[in-house]
Amino acid sequence: MPTDKQPTRVHHLNRLAVLRREREKAAAEYAGAECASVLDARLEGATWAEIGSVLGVSAQAVQKKYHRSPAHTGDCADHDYRDANGMHLCRPNGARA
């Protein structure tokens, strides 16, 4: 039986639950900041290779995540952006800028 000074297993599980919620919140904040930064960089003329290099991924990976073809027909009413080359950019699903 734990004493008053020894945390219980439930206490540890509760702490893990708090940490998990904090991690999820931080991940969502990071995703939103990354999305906005990528869109801003493209609007300012940065290449996919430059953006990928900064993020530590390939140009193809970042382009696949954020670029949409000019023929993209998704609902873009709240996020219709065009980069310096006129290419259509969209936030990834669920991302908020």
C-alpha positions in Angstrom: 0.0 0.0 0.0 1.5 3.4 -1.0 2.1 5.9 1.7 1.1 9.6 1.4 4.5 10.3 -0.1 4.4 7.6 -2.8 2.4 8.4 -5.9 -0.2 5.8 -6.9 -0.3 4.1 -10.3 -3.5 6.0 -11.0 -1.6 9.2 -10.3 1.0 8.2 -12.8 -1.7 7.4 -15.4 -3.4 10.8 -14.7 0.0 12.5 -15.3 0.4 10.6 -18.6 -3.1 11.7 -19.7 -2.2 15.3 -19.0 1.1 15.0 -20.9 -0.7 13.4 -23.8 -3.2 16.3 -24.0 -0.3 18.8 -23.8 1.5 16.9 -26.6 -1.6 16.9 -28.8 -2.2 20.6 -28.2 1.4 21.4 -29.0 1.3 19.3 -32.2 -1.8 21.1 -33.4 -0.2 24.5 -32.7 2.9 23.4 -34.6 0.9 22.2 -37.5 -1.0 25.5 -37.8 2.2 27.5 -37.5 4.0 25.3 -40.1 1.1 25.6 -42.5 0.9 29.4 -42.2 4.7 29.7 -42.5 4.8 27.5 -45.6 2.0 29.4 -47.3 3.7 32.8 -46.4 7.0 31.5 -47.8 5.4 30.4 -51.0 3.5 33.7 -51.4 6.9 35.4 -50.9 8.5 33.3 -53.7 10.4 30.6 -51.7 10.9 27.4 -53.6 9.6 24.0 -52.4 13.3 22.9 -52.1 14.1 25.9 -49.8 11.1 25.2 -47.6 11.8 21.5 -47.5 15.4 22.1 -46.5 14.4 24.3 -43.6 11.8 21.8 -42.4 14.2 18.9 -42.8 12.2 17.1 -45.5 12.4 16.8 -49.3 10.9 19.4 -51.6 8.6 16.6 -52.8 7.3 15.9 -49.3 6.5 19.5 -48.5 5.0 20.1 -52.0 2.8 17.0 -51.7 1.6 18.2 -48.3 0.8 21.8 -49.2 0.5 22.1 -53.0 -2.7 21.5 -55.0 -3.0 21.5 -58.7 -4.6 24.5 -60.5 -7.5 22.1 -61.3 -8.1 21.3 -57.6 -11.8 21.4 -57.0 -11.9 21.1 -53.2 -13.7 23.6 -51.0 -11.2 26.4 -50.8 -13.5 29.3 -50.0 -11.8 30.1 -46.8 -8.2 29.4 -47.9 -7.7 30.2 -51.6 -4.0 31.1 -51.9 -1.8 31.4 -54.9 1.9 31.3 -54.7 4.3 33.6 -56.6 3.9 31.4 -59.7 0.1 31.5 -59.5 -0.1 27.9 -58.3 -3.0 27.0 -56.0 -2.1 26.3 -52.4 -4.3 24.7 -49.8 -3.9 23.9 -46.2 -3.7 20.2 -45.5 -6.9 18.6 -44.2 -7.7 19.9 -40.8 -5.0 22.5 -40.6 -5.9 26.0 -39.5 -3.9 29.1 -40.2 
